């Protein structure tokens, strides 16, 4: 059986199947479809969906709902992500499991509200104070929009942190035909809820403590300031050091649980094409076209943008002399690839006029 569906609908379905019970957002093109669908569908399964008075209130509601026992998601675009920044930092510091969908559009500022872009790639990683790691997944198809959203909820619970689903205007709003059998089942772990003991844990052997939810009897201390394992604000140097290392290491030391990519590697190929998001479709098509012309080439579509999947990329680069990185910006992810490339030639295929990169542009760069 087949259906006609867009990426926004797939994201909503993935969230519902992952057990999402709360959504708050503010209308913004091109993310408004997610807001409208959640307001329509979430109450049907006993959940709550709210249109906040603005973006700041919306993500704040999601943090509060999570701490009260909900599994929460919000969705916005570039200008809204900018307004989310402070509360993203709060979610990082307070270790709040939360899914944030960024439907990218051309920027900066209000930019092109109905125009595609991949300009938020670095912003979702570095857009809040402190520089601590986050997790960001990037679907390249409607099917991936579904299962990567569900995966985002699972990773949020595993690491007690905000997880981004980084999509874009074209993928979110374009209808396409999908086989229903192509949707994989993602098992989302149950939340580990604490009933006693400290709400935070910094020991490397126990990377993430159970989430202490409000309203379950015990006193819960939650703060955006530097705190000890009991949630008390502190300036005790060893405790401050342990907290900050914990916020980094709980993610960085478990990259193997996060790294995701769709690899199509050819033995002996001198060139590797790396893409992500909506550009991933052009990468797959360009690799197929180049091979049809007798050109040996490998392709890699990154699904986990952050932390950058270094192990997968290094493996794909083995035996490669040249790497081509197409993206709808001026090379925001290419600089990460260059760091890993170890002297290999890295070539960007970039477009910032609001149109998609086409197959011929990538094939030309490959040849």
C-alpha positions in Angstrom: 0.0 0.0 0.0 1.2 3.5 -0.8 0.3 7.0 0.5 0.9 10.6 -0.6 2.6 12.4 2.3 4.9 15.3 3.1 7.8 15.4 5.6 5.8 17.5 8.1 3.1 14.8 8.4 5.8 12.1 8.7 7.5 14.0 11.5 4.1 14.3 13.3 3.4 10.6 12.9 6.9 9.7 14.1 6.4 11.9 17.2 3.0 10.3 18.0 4.4 6.8 17.5 7.3 7.7 19.8 4.8 8.6 22.6 4.9 12.4 22.3 2.2 13.8 24.7 2.9 17.5 24.6 3.6 20.0 21.8 4.0 23.8 21.9 4.9 26.0 19.0 4.3 29.3 17.3 3.3 29.7 13.7 6.3 30.2 11.4 6.8 29.3 7.7 7.7 26.6 6.8 7.2 24.8 10.2 3.5 25.8 10.7 2.3 22.5 9.1 3.8 20.6 12.1 2.0 22.9 14.6 -1.3 22.6 12.8 -1.1 18.8 12.5 -0.1 18.4 16.2 -3.0 20.6 17.3 -5.3 18.4 15.3 -3.8 14.9 16.0 -2.3 15.1 19.5 -5.6 15.5 21.4 -6.9 12.4 19.7 -4.4 10.3 21.7 -4.9 12.2 25.0 -2.1 14.6 24.5 -1.9 18.4 24.7 -0.9 20.8 21.8 -0.6 24.5 22.4 0.1 27.5 20.2 2.3 29.7 22.4 2.2 33.5 22.4 5.7 33.4 20.9 8.7 31.0 20.4 10.3 31.7 23.8 7.1 30.7 25.6 6.6 27.7 23.4 10.0 26.0 24.2 9.6 27.0 27.8 6.3 25.2 28.0 7.9 22.1 26.5 10.6 22.2 29.2 8.0 22.5 31.9 5.8 19.8 30.5 8.8 17.4 30.3 9.6 18.0 33.9 6.0 17.3 34.8 6.1 13.9 33.1 5.3 14.6 29.4 7.3 13.6 26.4 7.5 16.9 24.5 8.4 18.3 21.1 8.4 21.8 19.5 9.0 23.0 15.9 10.1 26.2 14.4 12.4 27.7 11.7 15.5 29.8 11.8 14.2 33.0 13.4 12.4 30.9 16.0 15.6 28.8 16.7 17.3 32.2 17.4 14.6 32.9 20.1 14.9 29.4 21.5 18.6 29.8 22.2 18.5 30.7 25.9 16.0 27.9 26.7 18.1 25.4 24.7 20.9 26.2 27.1 18.5 25.7 30.0 17.6 22.2 28.6 21.3 21.4 28.2 22.1 22.5 31.8 19.0 20.9 33.3 19.4 17.7 31.3 15.9 17.9 29.9 14.9 15.3 27.2 13.3 17.4 24.5 12.9 17.1 20.7 13.3 20.4 18.7 12.4 20.4 15.0 14.1 23.0 12.8 12.5 23.4 9.4 15.2 25.5 7.8 14.5 28.4 5.4 16.8 30.9 3.7 18.3 33.4 6.1 19.6 35.5 7.8 16.8 37.2 9.8 13.4 36.7 8.1 15.3 35.9 4.9 13.2 33.9 2.5 10.3 32.4 4.4 9.2 30.2 1.5 12.7 29.4 0.3 14.8 26.3 1.0 18.2 26.4 2.7 20.5 24.4 5.0 21.9 27.5 6.8 21.2 26.4 10.4 23.6 23.5 10.4 26.2 25.2 12.6 23.7 27.2 14.5 21.9 24.3 16.0 25.3 23.0 17.3 26.7 26.3 18.6 23.6 28.5 19.0 23.6 28.6 22.8 26.1 29.6 25.4 28.7 27.2 26.8 29.7 25.2 23.7 28.5 21.9 25.1 27.5 19.1 22.6 24.0 18.5 21.4 22.5 15.8 19.2 21.1 16.7 15.7 19.6 14.3 13.2 18.9 15.2 9.6 16.4 13.3 7.5 16.8 13.3 3.7 13.5 11.5 2.8 9.9 11.4 4.0 10.6 7.9 5.4 13.6 9.2 7.3 11.6 12.1 8.6 9.4 9.6 10.3 11.9 7.3 11.8 14.6 9.9 12.7 11.9 11.8 14.6 11.1 8.7 16.6 14.9 8.1 17.0 15.3 11.6 18.3 12.8 10.9 21.2 14.8 7.7 22.0 18.1 9.6 22.1 16.6 12.4 24.1 15.6 9.9 26.8 18.9 8.0 26.6 21.1 11.1 27.1 18.7 13.5 28.9 19.3 16.3 26.5 17.6 18.3 23.7 17.8 16.5 20.3 17.3 18.4 17.0 15.5 17.1 13.9 17.0 19.4 11.3 14.9 19.4 8.1 14.1 22.1 5.6 11.3 23.8 3.7 11.3 21.4 0.6 11.4 18.2 2.5 8.8 19.3 5.0 6.2 20.7 2.6 6.6 18.6 -0.6 4.2 15.7 -1.1 5.6 12.4 -2.3 4.5 8.8 -2.7 5.8 6.4 0.0 5.3 2.7 0.5 3.8 2.1 3.9 6.0 -0.9 4.3 9.1 1.4 4.1 8.5 2.9 7.5 10.7 1.1 10.0 9.7 0.5 13.6 11.8 2.4 16.2 11.6 1.3 19.8 11.6 4.3 22.0 12.9 3.5 25.5 10.7 4.2 28.5 11.8 7.1 30.6 13.8 6.3 33.7 12.1 8.2 36.5 13.8 8.9 39.8 12.0 8.6 43.1 14.9 9.2 45.5 18.5 10.2 45.6 20.1 13.1 43.8 18.5 14.3 40.5 21.9 14.5 38.7 24.8 12.2 38.5 28.3 13.0 37.3 30.2 9.7 37.8 31.5 8.3 34.5 30.1 4.9 35.4 26.6 6.3 35.6 26.5 8.9 32.9 22.8 10.0 33.1 20.6 10.0 36.2 16.9 9.2 36.2 14.8 12.2 35.5 13.2 13.5 38.7 9.7 14.8 37.6 7.7 17.4 39.5 4.6 16.3 41.2 5.7 12.9 42.3 6.1 13.7 46.0 9.8 14.3 46.4 11.3 17.8 46.3 12.9 18.6 42.9 15.4 21.3 42.4 15.9 22.5 38.8 18.2 25.3 37.9 20.1 26.8 34.9 23.0 27.7 37.1 26.0 25.5 37.9 24.8 23.0 40.5 25.8 19.9 42.4 24.2 16.5 42.1 21.4 17.6 44.4 20.5 20.6 42.2 22.0 23.2 44.6 23.9 26.1 43.1 27.6 25.8 43.8 31.0 27.4 43.1 32.9 24.3 44.5 35.6 23.9 41.8 35.7 20.1 41.6 31.9 19.9 41.4 31.7 22.6 38.7 34.4 20.7 36.7 32.5 17.4 37.2 29.3 18.9 36.0 30.7 20.5 32.9 32.7 17.4 31.9 29.6 15.3 32.4 27.5 17.4 30.1 30.1 16.8 27.4 31.2 13.3 28.0 27.7 11.8 28.3 27.4 12.5 24.6 31.0 12.5 23.2 31.9 9.2 24.9 28.9 7.5 23.3 29.1 8.6 19.7 28.8 4.9 18.6 25.2 5.0 19.9 24.4 8.2 17.9 26.2 7.9 14.5 23.9 7.3 11.6 24.6 7.4 7.9 23.4 5.8 4.6 26.6 4.6 2.9 26.8 3.6 -0.8 30.5 2.8 -1.1 32.3 1.4 -4.2 35.6 -0.3 -3.9 38.4 1.6 -5.5 36.4 4.8 -6.0 38.7 7.8 -5.9 35.9 10.2 -5.1 33.4 10.4 -2.2 30.3 12.6 -2.2 29.0 13.5 1.3 25.6 15.1 1.7 22.8 15.5 4.3 19.2 16.6 4.4 17.3 17.4 1.3 20.6 17.4 -0.7 21.0 13.7 0.1 18.5 12.9 -2.6 20.6 14.7 -5.2 23.7 12.9 -3.8 22.1 9.5 -4.3 20.9 10.3 -7.8 24.3 11.9 -8.8 26.2 8.8 -7.6 23.9 6.6 -9.7 24.3 8.8 -12.8 28.1 9.0 -12.5 28.3 5.2 -12.3 26.1 5.0 -15.3 28.7 7.0 -17.1 31.4 4.6 -16.0 32.8 6.8 -13.2 33.7 5.1 -9.9 32.3 7.1 -7.0 31.1 6.5 -3.5 28.2 8.3 -1.7 27.5 9.0 2.0 24.3 10.6 3.3 24.8 11.7 6.9 21.8 11.3 9.1 23.3 12.3 12.4 24.8 15.7 11.9 26.0 16.2 15.5 28.1 14.9 16.9 29.7 14.6 13.5 29.9 10.9 12.7 33.7 10.8 12.4 34.0 7.0 12.5 31.6 6.6 9.6 33.2 9.4 7.5 36.7 8.2 8.1 35.8 4.7 7.0 34.1 6.0 3.9 37.2 8.1 3.1 39.5 5.1 3.0 41.2 4.9 -0.4 39.6 8.2 -1.5 41.6 11.1 -2.9 38.8 13.7 -3.3 35.6 14.5 -1.4 32.7 16.5 -2.8 30.3 18.1 -0.3 27.1 19.6 -1.8 25.0 21.8 0.6 22.5 24.7 0.5 24.9 27.1 2.2 28.4 28.4 1.7 30.2 25.4 3.1 29.0 25.1 6.7 29.4 21.4 7.0 32.3 21.2 4.5 34.6 22.7 7.2 33.9 19.7 9.4 34.7 17.3 6.6 37.9 19.2 5.8 39.0 18.6 9.4 38.6 14.9 9.0 39.9 14.7 5.5 43.6 14.6 6.4 44.9 16.4 3.4 42.5 15.0 0.8 41.0 17.5 -1.6 37.6 18.7 -0.4 35.4 20.4 -2.9 32.1 22.2 -2.1 29.0 22.4 -4.3 27.1 25.3 -2.9 23.9 27.1 -3.6 22.3 30.0 -1.7 19.8 31.4 -4.2 16.9 29.5 -2.8 16.9 26.6 -5.3 18.0 23.0 -4.9 21.3 21.6 -6.0 20.6 19.5 -9.0 22.2 16.2 -10.0 24.3 17.7 -12.9 26.0 20.1 -10.6 27.2 17.2 -8.4 28.2 15.0 -11.3 30.2 17.9 -12.8 32.1 18.3 -9.5 32.7 14.6 -9.4 34.2 14.5 -12.9 
